[in-house]
Amino acid sequence: NKLTNIIEAIGSVKYIDVINDVTITSDKAIYFKNNEKVYTIGNSKAFNENNTITASNLEYDKINNIFKAKENAVVKDIEKDTIIYANEITYLKNKEKFLSTGKSKAINLNNTITASNLEYDKINNIFKAKENAVVKDIEKDTIIYSDEITYFKNDEKIFTEGKTRALIEKKYIFNSKNVTYLRNTEKIFSQNKSTLEDDNGNFYKLDNFFYHIDKELLKGERVEVLAK
């Protein structure tokens, strides 16, 4: 439409943005040239050599370099070997950040992170999971549940905020808050009041707990033990 400067295309649509290095394909697309925005409908996909975004529908703001993937959104970070699933995912390309909402899940070789909302800072390799956050460390056989979890992947450090529950090697259940988990050294600790239950039914109450997973060494202050 010359008057409104709107282009509508149907059937195996392909849009190439050479400047921002992105290709978009879909069943249907509407290009609002005045605003430099593209809306796609059906089998939508945006990709370059580093990332792939797929969803039912996609919005692309060319000026601000922002993508919004809606319905069954999936991001594949080829560089970092990470996949993110969610109801909706927003990709701030200039900042290299992904913001997901609704049934969010991030997967790589050794870990899985699930939450209602997830933020992935690709440059610094940091994940922030909020609301019903769960980290599954497949390699170390450890699962952590919390209100909010931040995972610094480069340092292999995990921090939780709020109430936290950890299941370690299917043997130990920790309940605490504001927990730190160091994957490389296999240490988990908190300065708050905590409880521990082992697979033999023994129950521990303690402050300022420290547990070395590999050595199965538990330390704490004001320890109370209810042995079975």
Salt bridges, closest charged atoms under 4 A:
GLU8 OE2 - LYS28 NZ 3.46
GLU59 OE2 - LYS70 NZ 3.00
ASP77 OD1 - LYS122 NZ 3.30
GLU79 OE1 - LYS122 NZ 2.99
ASP137 OD2 - ARG183 NE 2.61
GLU139 OE1 - ARG183 NH2 2.99
ASP141 OD1 - LYS170 NZ 3.25
GLU156 OE1 - ARG183 NH1 2.90
ASP207 OD2 - LYS193 NZ 3.58
ASP207 OD2 - ARG222 NE 2.74
GLU216 OE2 - LYS171 NZ 3.12
GLU221 OE1 - ARG222 NH2 3.74
